[in-house]
Amino acid sequence: MALDVATTGAGVTPVPMEQPDVTRNIVVPRRHPGRWLAVAVLAILALQFAQAISVNPNFHWDVYLTYLFSPQVVRGVGWTLLLTVVAMTVAIVVAGLLVVVRDTDNPILRGIAYAWVWFFRGTPVYTQLLFWGLFAVLFPNLSLTVPFGPEIVSVETKYIVTPALAAILGLGFNESAYLTEIFRAGFNSIDRGQAEAAQALGMRRAKIWWRILMPQAMRVIIPPTGNEAIGMLKMTSLVLAIPFTLDLTFATNAISNRIYLPIPLLMVAATWYLAITSLLMVGQFYLERHFGKGVSVHPARVE
């Protein structure tokens, strides 16, 4: 209750005033019964699916556990990781060079870069791997000669282009064409005025790329490149075309052909691919967070 002050000749007399009754608005959170219903239905389906798989004798879980960490499978996992890392490194280096070449004023170099992307994006990766597998048959010898003159040195191709090198070149060159477009999109997302301002300050071209363009472009480049790395991991299963006989897919196929049980060995391969993919996704998350400092990457949520 508030007090009003009335002034009279005898002095100041406080007069009570009635306070208007104000009802406060209480905010009630919006209820989402549909979400809980969907969660309940999905939980029931998931439990039924897990039960159906776990008690099904056709999956041969004892065979799955026997070969999950067998030496042959673990060695295949190691070779698959090595192929993924080395081929992805080759692809990143080649793609970076192609992006720089396509930004030059030399029309010949630009034409070579465009032809590279056109060819490797336009032909299937399995066909490219077959070509690299037959490279030693198509070119039995690699030689260095004087033009229209004698041969200086010659070596058999099979000692240079081994199955491992053929797999790395086939995967790396194919992936470089896709990464070139990803890198180009990342650099094109940056305002060209920044590069022009750096040139006006006297910065060298290489320093502009490394200190100004690259850090900003990485925010756009990292997510699709992470997806390409995961795709490269699974693409290593195609190196059977070379043939490369040390990867995970070949190891599990060899065991399944020997014991005539393909399903448990397919699950072994799927488990390892899923585990490696999960690690790659964690690494991608931290890279995105590192290069996205100071920039909000979360879209607005609509209730």
C-alpha positions in Angstrom: 0.0 0.0 0.0 1.4 3.4 -1.0 1.1 6.6 1.0 0.0 9.9 -0.4 1.1 13.1 1.3 -1.5 15.7 2.0 -0.4 19.2 3.1 -2.7 21.0 5.7 -2.2 23.9 7.9 -1.5 21.6 10.9 1.3 19.9 9.1 1.9 17.0 6.8 -0.5 14.1 7.1 0.1 10.9 5.2 -3.0 9.6 3.4 -3.0 5.9 2.2 -3.7 5.3 -1.5 -5.1 2.1 -2.9 -2.6 0.1 -5.0 -4.1 -1.2 -8.3 -4.2 -5.0 -8.5 -1.7 -6.0 -11.2 -1.6 -9.7 -12.2 1.8 -10.9 -13.3 2.2 -12.9 -16.5 3.7 -16.3 -15.8 5.6 -17.7 -18.7 4.9 -21.4 -19.2 7.3 -23.4 -21.4 5.8 -24.8 -24.6 5.1 -28.5 -24.3 6.2 -30.9 -27.0 4.3 -34.1 -26.5 5.2 -35.2 -30.0 8.9 -35.3 -29.2 8.4 -37.7 -26.3 6.1 -39.9 -28.3 8.7 -40.1 -31.1 11.5 -40.9 -28.6 9.4 -43.7 -27.1 8.6 -45.2 -30.5 12.2 -45.0 -31.6 13.4 -46.5 -28.3 11.0 -49.5 -28.7 12.1 -50.0 -32.3 15.8 -49.8 -31.4 15.4 -52.4 -28.6 13.5 -54.8 -30.9 16.1 -54.4 -33.6 19.0 -55.0 -31.2 17.2 -58.0 -29.8 16.6 -59.4 -33.2 20.3 -59.1 -34.2 21.7 -60.3 -30.9 19.7 -63.6 -30.8 20.0 -64.3 -34.5 22.4 -67.3 -35.0 22.9 -66.4 -38.7 25.2 -63.5 -37.7 27.7 -65.9 -36.0 28.8 -63.5 -33.2 31.4 -66.0 -32.1 33.1 -65.8 -35.4 32.8 -62.0 -35.3 34.6 -61.8 -31.9 37.2 -64.3 -33.1 38.4 -62.2 -36.1 37.7 -58.7 -34.8 41.3 -58.3 -33.5 43.0 -61.0 -35.6 46.5 -60.1 -36.8 45.4 -60.1 -40.4 42.5 -57.7 -39.8 44.6 -55.4 -37.6 47.3 -55.3 -40.3 44.7 -54.4 -42.9 43.4 -51.6 -40.7 46.9 -50.2 -40.5 47.4 -50.3 -44.3 44.0 -48.7 -44.8 44.9 -45.8 -42.5 48.3 -45.4 -44.2 46.6 -45.3 -47.6 44.1 -42.8 -46.4 46.6 -40.4 -44.8 49.2 -40.6 -47.6 46.7 -40.3 -50.5 44.9 -37.5 -48.7 48.2 -35.7 -48.3 49.0 -36.1 -52.0 45.5 -34.8 -52.9 45.8 -31.7 -50.6 49.2 -30.8 -52.0 48.1 -31.2 -55.6 44.9 -29.4 -55.1 46.7 -26.5 -53.4 49.0 -26.2 -56.4 46.1 -26.4 -58.9 44.3 -23.6 -57.0 47.4 -21.4 -57.2 48.0 -22.2 -60.9 44.4 -21.4 -61.8 44.9 -18.0 -60.3 47.9 -17.1 -62.4 48.0 -15.1 -65.6 49.6 -17.9 -67.6 46.9 -19.3 -69.9 48.9 -22.6 -70.5 49.1 -23.3 -66.8 45.4 -22.5 -66.3 44.5 -24.8 -69.1 46.5 -27.6 -67.6 44.7 -27.1 -64.2 41.3 -27.1 -65.9 42.1 -30.2 -67.9 43.3 -32.0 -64.7 40.1 -31.3 -62.9 38.0 -32.1 -66.0 39.6 -35.5 -66.5 39.8 -36.8 -62.9 36.3 -35.6 -62.0 34.9 -37.0 -65.3 36.2 -40.6 -65.1 35.3 -43.2 -62.4 37.8 -43.8 -59.7 37.6 -47.5 -60.3 38.7 -47.0 -63.9 41.6 -44.8 -62.8 42.7 -47.4 -60.3 42.6 -50.1 -63.0 44.8 -47.9 -65.2 47.3 -47.5 -62.5 47.2 -51.2 -61.8 48.0 -51.9 -65.5 50.6 -49.1 -65.7 53.5 -51.5 -65.6 51.9 -53.5 -68.4 51.3 -50.5 -70.6 54.7 -49.1 -70.0 57.1 -52.0 -69.1 60.1 -49.7 -68.8 60.7 -46.1 -67.6 63.6 -44.6 -69.4 65.4 -41.2 -69.7 66.7 -40.5 -73.2 68.2 -37.7 -75.2 65.7 -36.4 -77.7 66.2 -38.3 -80.9 69.3 -39.8 -79.3 70.5 -42.7 -77.2 69.0 -43.9 -73.9 70.7 -42.7 -70.8 69.0 -44.9 -68.1 66.2 -47.4 -68.0 64.4 -49.3 -65.2 61.5 -51.7 -65.2 58.3 -50.0 -64.2 57.2 -52.7 -61.8 60.0 -51.7 -59.5 58.9 -48.1 -59.4 55.1 -48.2 -59.7 54.4 -50.8 -57.0 50.9 -51.7 -56.0 51.1 -49.4 -52.9 52.3 -46.4 -55.0 49.7 -47.1 -57.7 47.0 -47.1 -55.0 48.2 -43.8 -53.5 48.5 -42.1 -56.9 45.2 -43.4 -58.1 43.3 -42.3 -54.9 45.3 -39.0 -54.4 45.0 -37.7 -58.0 41.3 -38.5 -58.2 40.6 -36.8 -54.9 42.7 -33.7 -55.8 40.2 -32.8 -58.5 37.4 -32.5 -56.0 39.5 -30.8 -53.4 40.5 -28.2 -56.0 36.9 -27.1 -56.3 36.5 -27.1 -52.5 39.6 -25.0 -52.0 38.6 -22.6 -54.8 35.1 -22.1 -53.2 36.8 -21.4 -49.9 39.1 -18.7 -51.3 36.4 -17.2 -53.5 34.3 -16.6 -50.3 36.9 -14.0 -49.2 36.5 -10.4 -50.2 39.2 -9.7 -52.8 39.7 -6.3 -51.3 41.7 -7.9 -48.5 44.3 -9.2 -50.9 44.4 -5.9 -52.7 44.9 -4.0 -49.5 47.7 -6.4 -48.5 49.4 -5.9 -51.9 49.1 -2.1 -51.4 51.0 -2.6 -48.1 53.8 -4.3 -50.0 53.1 -7.9 -48.8 54.5 -10.7 -51.0 52.0 -13.0 -52.8 53.0 -16.1 -50.8 52.6 -14.2 -47.5 49.1 -12.9 -48.6 48.1 -16.5 -49.2 49.5 -17.9 -46.0 48.7 -15.1 -43.5 45.4 -13.6 -44.9 43.6 -15.8 -47.3 44.3 -19.2 -45.8 43.1 -18.7 -42.2 39.8 -17.2 -43.4 39.2 -19.8 -46.1 39.8 -22.7 -43.7 36.4 -22.1 -42.1 34.8 -22.9 -45.4 37.2 -25.6 -46.5 37.4 -27.8 -43.4 33.8 -29.2 -43.3 33.7 -30.5 -46.9 37.4 -31.6 -46.7 36.6 -33.7 -43.6 33.8 -35.3 -45.5 36.2 -36.1 -48.4 38.7 -37.6 -46.0 36.0 -39.9 -44.7 35.0 -40.8 -48.2 38.7 -41.5 -49.0 38.8 -43.9 -46.1 36.0 -46.0 -47.5 37.2 -45.5 -51.1 40.4 -47.5 -50.2 38.2 -50.6 -50.5 38.4 -50.2 -54.3 42.2 -50.7 -54.4 41.4 -54.4 -55.2 41.4 -53.2 -58.8 45.2 -52.7 -58.8 45.3 -55.2 -57.0 46.5 -54.1 -53.6 46.2 -57.1 -51.2 46.9 -55.6 -47.8 44.0 -53.3 -47.0 41.1 -54.1 -44.6 38.5 -55.1 -47.2 40.9 -57.6 -48.9 41.8 -59.0 -45.5 38.2 -59.6 -44.4 37.3 -61.0 -47.9 40.2 -63.4 -47.7 39.1 -64.8 -44.4 35.4 -65.0 -45.4 36.3 -66.9 -48.5 38.3 -69.3 -46.4 35.7 -70.1 -43.8 32.6 -69.5 -46.1 31.0 -67.0 -43.6 30.8 -63.6 -45.3 28.4 -61.9 -42.8 30.5 -61.9 -39.7 33.6 -60.7 -41.6 31.5 -57.9 -43.2 30.5 -56.8 -39.8 34.2 -56.9 -38.7 35.1 -54.6 -41.6 32.1 -52.3 -40.9 33.1 -52.0 -37.2 36.6 -50.9 -38.0 35.5 -48.4 -40.7 32.9 -47.0 -38.2 35.5 -46.7 -35.5 38.0 -44.9 -37.7 35.3 -42.6 -39.2 34.3 -41.6 -35.6 37.8 -40.6 -34.8 38.0 -38.6 -38.0 34.7 -36.8 -37.2 36.1 -35.9 -33.7 39.2 -34.4 -35.4 37.1 -32.5 -37.8 35.0 -31.0 -35.0 38.1 -29.7 -33.2 39.5 -28.3 -36.5 36.3 -26.5 -37.2 36.2 -25.1 -33.7 39.8 -23.9 -34.0 39.4 -22.1 -37.3 35.9 -20.8 -36.4 37.1 -18.8 -33.4 35.2 -15.5 -33.2 32.6 -16.6 -35.7 29.2 -18.0 -34.7 28.7 -21.3 -36.4 25.3 -22.2 -34.8 22.2 -21.3 -36.8 19.3 -19.6 -35.2 16.9 -22.1 -33.6 13.1 -21.7 -34.2 10.9 -23.0 -31.4 
